[in-house]
Amino acid sequence: MSSASTPTAVAVARPAGRYAVYVAAVPLRAPQGPAQALMSSAYSLGLWDLQHFMVLLRPDPARTPTRAQPSLVFDFQPRHPEDALAAFSVLSRSKIPGVVRRRRLRRIPDRRSWFVGLSDGDGDAADAAERFSERWPTDLVVGNHDCRDYTNGLVEVLTGQKRVLDALRSAGRQ
């Protein structure tokens, strides 16, 4: 339910320690045609429930030159988000196979990304995110076990902040 990429484990040389933690929103992915146009329009209008959320980790700039290390992205989405069956499963709120994705990002997006805090100091945040992702159940049910739950859970593990998406939404960060 986000930008095009194949699921791959990312082996990234990274500094141990704290990371700046961000939440970002991108348009939901859908089958080409009217469904895709609807998702793009919903994103443009800032409709909170029709966006895909992900967690971004940027090495703490106070400890590491940001140009030296890429940011990391973690998200959870349907295995085949542009498949018509996935769209039907989303509408019917039935289980579909999901996938946790991890990848690199050159920089934090300027739009629709929000700094939510620094990772807790006890341990490596990137390793904690990897462990969380490995344990995440991959049966996806929109509205029950989806990118929002994944984002909220991962941010809580990294920063201790609970229900971060509710806090961002109530703060008007759309």
PyMOL commands that set and color helices and strands:
alter all, ss='L'
color gray80, all
select helices_A, chain A and resi 34-44+48-50+84-92+125-135+147-159+164-170
alter helices_A, ss='H'
color red, helices_A
select strands_A, chain A and resi 19-27+51-59+71-78+96-105+113-118+139-140
alter strands_A, ss='S'
color yellow, strands_A
deselect
rebuild
show_as cartoon
